Amino acid sequence: MPDGGDLPEVVTIGVSVSVPDPHGARIQDARAGLGDPQARSIPTHVTLLPPTEVPAELLPKIEEHLSAVAAAHRPFRMLLGGAGTFRPVSPVVFVRVEEGAHECRLLEADVRSGPLARELAFPYHPHVTVAHGLPEDALDRAYEQARGFRASFPVPGFSLSRFDADEVWRPWRDYHFL
């Protein structure tokens, strides 16, 4: 089990593919520049499992599950580029996953099974959020800025993260593909 000291009875976790620096830092800087209060508390990522509350006692079983998922997948290349939005359904602007989306969909389905099976509020769509819940003019600016964003990098695995009491998401354990 990840070293987390004394854990509460229920832990909020997420699973994601990290966007490495300098690309991740560029997106965080852009979020901060738009006035997004969450810009520095959420590492730049592609979500595989959204925030999910789990009993702490299930963490060993969840880790076994995630290890098995990682062992069943192979490294792949991710290409991020261009802007997208979920507006008007949700006030989100994102960078599109141009290459690696298929692999993310397969990973997401495998991660969100077994002890992590859960329903989603929206169909899964791999993306990197650049603005969320901001005023319309800030969302418009985020969209314009994201249109020119491009980044390519290898994806060697994914991370289990924890939402801590200080409301910051922190990577907790990495799972590497074979």
Disulfide bonds with the S-S distance in Angstrom:
none
